[in-house]
Amino acid sequence: MRLADHVVEKLLALVQSRGLQAGQRLPAERQLAEDLGVSRTSVREAIQRLVSQGVLASRRGDGTYLQAAGAGASAEWLQPAVAPLARLIDSDPNYRYDVLETRHALESSTAWLAAQRATAQDKERLRRCFDVMVQHQQSGHAELAARADAQFHLAIAEASHNLVLVQVMHSLFTMVLSTVERNRHDMFRLSAPQTLQELTEQHQGLMQAILDGDPQCARQCIGDHLEHVRTTIQRLDEDRARRERSTRMPQGGAPAPLLPPP
């Protein structure tokens, strides 16, 4: 893949990962160049190409705006498959277990590759995502913390430098975010107080494995993290179902005896 094509793909992935909507302005060229780890000239060429494709709109003296809804031109082939899955999750939260299994399969690979391929820019972005996530957690902003959590995992995918994995992860972004929000809601409001600290330590361990260039440890960390999430929300779901069953007991005292008294 030519450098220009690679920068276009990275710019599209960045726009999608940040959840920009049609009509919103992109960061300045200097910031984009820093975030993508490329020159401003490369960013300018990528923007011009996306403007010619109708994805972006450049306004003289005002910046660059997202023109096409979703900005996912490079991953349109995945959208017909992802949209029905998002609707299923909205109608039946139990599908989040399927999402966790899918994430385990995908993120075991992205973490493994990121530990081997992450550049200095990738590592700096991963640190920033982690810091933002912790900041929102400490401030009690659940929705912002959930989005930062998803951004952290997407930063790992981008550090894998496997464009197919990156596009698949970004196409799943909305679905993954919705399940992260629900999982965090359940784990932080219904679980033990130490849950937040445990997840923070798990994310930190995963980040450190990638920073240290240890692919085995990175893959083990992401596996342990997602398994911890799965077992915790499964236990909470079982507890919730048990409480709901108890509320369906007959009102007015104990149930009638099975046999009449002598």
N, C-alpha and C positions, 0 to 999 in steps of 0.2 A: 504494500500500500504506500502511495506517495505521501510525503509529509503533509501536503495541503489537504489531502483526503483525511489523514489522521487527525489533523487539527479540527476539521469540520466535525468529525465524529465526536471528538472530545468536547467541543463547544455545545453540540446538541445534547450530549449526555449531561453536561453541567447545567444547561437550561432546564432539562427535565428533572434532574435530581433536586433542584431548588424549587420545583413546583411553580415556575412562572406561568402565568396565564396570558392569553392573547390580549394585547394592549399594554402589557407591562414593559418597563424599560430594562434593558440589560445593564450590568455594571459597566463602568468606563473601560476603554481598551486596556489601560494600564493595569487595572485590577484583574481583568480577564487574562491578560498575559501572565500575571503572577500566579493566578489560580491554576492555570493550565500548564504552567512551566514552559512556555514558548515565548517567542519574540512578539512585540507589538505588530510587526509587519505580518507575521503569520496569522495573528488574530484578525488583522484588517482584511487579509485575503480571504479568510474563512467567512467573515461577515459579508463581504461582497458576494461570495458564492451563494450564501444562503439568502441574501437579498434578491439575487437573480432567480432563485428558485421559489420566491414568494414566501419563504419561511420567516424572514426578518424584514423590517422596514427601517430604513435609515432616514432620519430627519435632520437636516442641516442645522447645526447649532443646538440641537436638542438631544441627540443620542440615537441609540438603536433600540427598536421595539420589537417584541414578539408579534408576528403577524398571523401565523397559522396556529390555530388552537392545538395545544398539545406539543407542538414543535417536535414531534416524534417521527419525522419523515424517514429517518433511517431505520425505524423499527415498526413501520406500519404493518408489516407482515405478521407481527405478533398480536396486534390489537384485537382482531376478531376472536382470537382464542382467549385473551385475557378478560375481555368485557363480560362474558357470561360467568366467569369465575368470580368476578367482583360482585355480581348480582347474587350468586349463590351464597357468598359469605354474608352479605347483608341480610339474607332471608334465614340463614341457618348458621349461627356462630360456631357450630361444631366443625365447620370446614376449616377453621383456623388450625386444627390439628394437621390437616392435609397440607396447609401452607407451611407449617413448621417442618414437616417431612421434606417438602420441596426445598425449603431454605437450607436444611441440613445437607441435602445432596449438592446444591449449588455452592453454598458458602464454605463447605469443606474444601472445594476446589479453589475458590477465590482467595481464601485465607492462605492456603498452601502456596499458590502462585505469588500472592502479594508479598509473602515473606522472602521470596527469592528475587522479585523484580521491582519492588517499591523504590522509587527514586527519592531524592532528598525532598522534592516538592510534594510527593505523595505522602511521605512521612509527616511533613509539616501540616498538611491538610488533615491527616488522621488525628494528629494532636489537637488541632483546632476543633474538630468535630467532637472529640472526647471532652475537651474543656467546656464547650458550649452545652453539651448534654449534662454534665455535672452541675454547671451553673443553673440551668433550668430546673434540675432536680432539687437543688438546695433552695431555690426560690419558690418551689411548689407549683410551677407552671406545668401541669401534666401534659397538655396538648403539645406545647413547645418541646418538652422533654422527649415525647414520643417521636416527634419529627426529627429531632436531633439524633435520637437513637437510630432511626432508619437511615439518616444521612451518614452516620458513622459506618454502618454496614455497607452502604453504597460506596463510600470512600475506599473501603477495602476492595470491593469489586473493581473499582477503577484502577487501583494499584496493582491488580493482577495483569493489566495490559493485555487481556484477552478480550477483543472487541465483541465477540459473540456473547461471552458471559456478561460483559458489561451491559449490552443491549437487552439481554433477557432480564437481568436484574432491574434495569431501569423501567422496562415495560411492566414489571411486576410491582413497581414502586407504590402505586396507589393502593393496591391490594395488600402489600406488605405493611404499609403505613396503617391501614385500618385495623389490621390484626395486632400490630404493635401497640396501638392506642388501647384496644380492648384488653390485651394482655397486661399492659401496665396498669390500667384502671383496676383490674381484678387483683393483681399481685400487690399493689401498693395500698389499696383501700381495704382489702379483705384478708390479706396475709399478715404474717408477723412483721414487726417493725424493722427487723434486720434484713428484710428482703431487698430493700433499696441498696444497702451497703453491699450485700452479696452480689447483686447485678453490677454495681459499679466496679467491684473488684474483678469480676469476670471480664468486663469490657477492658479494664486496665491490663489484665494479664494477656488478653488477646492482642491488644495494641503493642504491648512490650515484646511479644513474640515476633511480631512483624518488624518492629523497629530493630530487633536483634538479628533478624534474618534467619529465624529458626522455623522452617516450614512444618516440621513434625509437631512442635509445640503449638504452633498457630492452629493447625488442624485439630489437635486435641482440645484446645481452648474453645474453639467455636462449637465443637461437638458437645463438650460438657455444658457450655452456656445454653445451647438450644434444648438439650435434654433437661436441664434444670427448669427452664421455662415450661416445657411440656409437662413435666411431672407436677410442678406447682399449680398450673392452671387446671390440670386434670383433678388434682385433689380439691381445689376450690370448687370446681364444677360438681364434684360428687357431694361435697358438703352442702352446696346450694340446693341440689336435688333432694338431699335428705331433709333439709329444712322445709322445702316446699311440700314434701310428702307429709310431714308432721302437721302442717296447717290444714290438711284435708281430713284429719281425724274428726269424728263426730263431736259436736259441741255439747257441753253440759255434763262433762265428767268422763269416767272411764267407759270403755266399750262394754256392751252387754256380755255376760258370761256365756260360754259355749253351751253349758248344761244348766238346766233349771236347778235352783237350790233344793235340797232334800226336804 
